[in-house]
């Protein structure tokens, strides 16, 4: 039962209540059993839990949890490439299913998804690049080469665990950015 006294309406509601009840000390296996007992037809999997953990620790749900709950939330133990491979597998399966055996349609859907992911990344970074430029970033902090325009510059996060923000990023020339990646 949730805090309102009724059954869970959503998995998100269940997950949040589970975390609150345990002050953030959550076992993925215990949570999975609870999710599947309330939502037996759910496609719940580790990537869903990883999403919630990330959003609770540093994303959109951060303010709904105490500092202690966030600190107690066990880190995801699977390397990022395993999670990424799982997401890619699921995307490829969805594209293949949507294409229904049509190889041309499969190719076009694959390209469309790929281009939209890249576009999304650029849209996240562009306002940060502009803010850094407007704040006076006119030369590479590494090699001191003067910037001619914003177009050819690369944005680099100082702390790769944090988001793209003006306080966490610097503008670098392409050559210096290669040495940081």
C-alpha positions, 0 to 999 in steps of 0.5 A, a space after each residue: 500500500 502506498 502512503 495514500 492507503 491505496 494500491 500502487 497506481 504506477 511502478 514509479 509510485 511503488 519504487 519511490 515508496 520502496 526507497 522511502 521505506 528503506 531510507 534508500 538502502 534498496 536491494 534491486 532483487 527485493 525491489 524487482 520482486 515487489 514490482 512484479 508482485 504488484 505489476 506482474 505484466 511489467 517489463 521491469 528490468 535493471 535498466 529501469 532501476 538504473 534510470 530511477 537511481 540516476 534521476 534520484 541521485 542527480 536528476 529530476 527526482 532529486 528533490 523528492 528524496 532526502 540527502 540520506 536516501 540518495 547517499 544510501 541508494 546503492 550504486 549500479 554495479 553493472 558497467 555502463 557498457 553493459 547497460 548501453 548494450 542492453 539498451 541498444 539490443 532493445 532498440 534494435 529489436 524495436 526497430 526490427 519489429 517496426 520494420 517487419 522484415 523490410 530491410 530498407 525501412 529498418 535501415 531508415 528507422 535506424 538512421 532516424 533514431 541515430 540522427 535524433 540521438 545526436 541532435 538531442 545531444 547537440 541541443 543539450 550542449 548548445 546553450 552551454 556553449 553559448 553561455 560560455 562564449 557570452 561569458 568571454 571564453 575566447 581562447 582555449 585554456 589548454 593551448 591559449 589559441 584564440 577562438 575565431 567562432 563558436 562553431 568549431 569549438 568543443 565543449 568539455 566537462 570538467 567532471 564527467 559525472 556531472 551534467 553539461 552546465 556552464 559551471 562544469 564545462 570549458 570550451 576547448 579547441 578540437 586538438 586539445 579536446 582530443 587529448 581530454 577524451 
